[in-house]
Amino acid sequence: MKVKFVERLSNLQCVCCITDKKEVFEKLKIKAETGKTVLVMDGPLPKVLSFCEDSSPENLRKAAASALWKLEETQLEEVKIEVDLKLTSDGAQALAEGLGLGGYAFDKYKNEKKELYVEVAINKDLKPYFNEGVEIAEITNYVRDLVNIPATDAPPEAIAEEALSLREMGAEVKVVMGERLKDLGLVGTWHVGKGSKNPPAFVTIKYKSENPLAKLALVGKGVTFDSGGLSLKPPASMEDMKCDKAGACSILGVAKYLLKKRPNLDVNLYMPLAENLPDGGSYKPGDVIVFRNGVSVEIHSTDAEGRLLLADALIEASTQKKDYLIDVATLTGACMVALGRYTSGLFCTSQTLCDMFLKVSRFTGEKLWPLPLDEDLEKELKTDFADTRNNAKGRYGGAITAALFLKKFVDNKNVKAWAHLDIAGPAFLEGSWKYYKSGATGQPVRTLIKFLELVEAQENRNQQ
């Protein structure tokens, strides 16, 4: 079921009320807790009640999605949603996000496609904020679609073509593919991708404003399918590996936001793209790759490939002065072991930057947890044959050693602050959670959007 927002319904079939009134549920002898929904048949129209406690943005998202999922059970097509609680501007945005995210369905390959037409009764003063939430949910769902597309239908070239379509919105987009990567020194992406018949690619998207308040770079890992290469994964571990492009897809979502909203920022976005497959031409354990910044890397596992793509992009992003450099990647299973399926790891070289991300994360509900760039673990990356190895010697602290590896490719002379988001857990789900159903969540695109808004707002205040 996909939600379609309309101004006025032609044939109202059901009313849905999102309320914070506990007594409504107590009369029905149901415990009132956020997300609890019930279908009531005591009037001319069926009515769905959804409880939302304290009207916080996250509770509103959950209550809105829960209501939609109950409506899905009814097989109805048109519903009016009423809000029986006090809404703020943030609440109006969150409500729309909950409806949009909860009403997502990936039905590209299904013969039966269902749509639910929704009219939302909301104060006209809050309508702009509600519409903002609708747009953000649409961008997030666009990212979810890209991540959910199977690898055969979304090789590096297809994702690059999606980036090229942004030229119609005014973006400057450059794509480098195949052997040309090696010629330009994008050796990590080239090595990882050369075992596939689908050539690797490196995408650069540039967004410029007339009077930029800050300069940023965003990097997203785009492994369109990860078999592990010659260090082959077990079959069960490959089943969801179409999701290994989630970082790059989130970058495309942010690019769309920038081109629609036109903030006073300069943002360069980078997407290294490759399939990691075993073949006679694949890169091998024991190979040594020398990157453009002079760092040599000995390969110990071809299944630690994402960091090699990111290294190319971090070097490229560091060639010019940047206030902030952010990379996003489904990078390590170790991060999931440490933080679980629902929280992304956050590594920062600046406490200020860390605090900014934690602030916006609290609003978006996309959970982040700070992890240390513990230099004592550098010894785990030592090797006799190169400057570093691509994975750690031991089992412990794998998310941290991966971040320490990436840090070697960030030029501190040009970059004021760097953050690495390891989204391996929440980028792709096996079941429903909050306002997401199974599959891609679109994380962390909403957090990145909110972060850019915060940067612009802070820089505006600093200049006043």
Helices and strands as residue ranges (DSSP letters): E 2-5, E 14-19, H 22-27, E 37-40, E 47-51, H 57-74, E 78-84, H 89-102, E 115-121, G 124-126, H 127-148, G 151-153, H 156-164, G 165-169, E 172-177, H 179-183, H 187-193, E 201-207, E 215-220, E 222-226, H 235-238, G 241-245, H 246-261, E 266-276, E 288-290, E 296-298, H 306-317, E 322-329, H 333-339, E 344-348, H 351-364, E 368-370, G 375-381, E 388-389, H 398-407, E 415-422, E 428-429, E 439-440, H 445-463
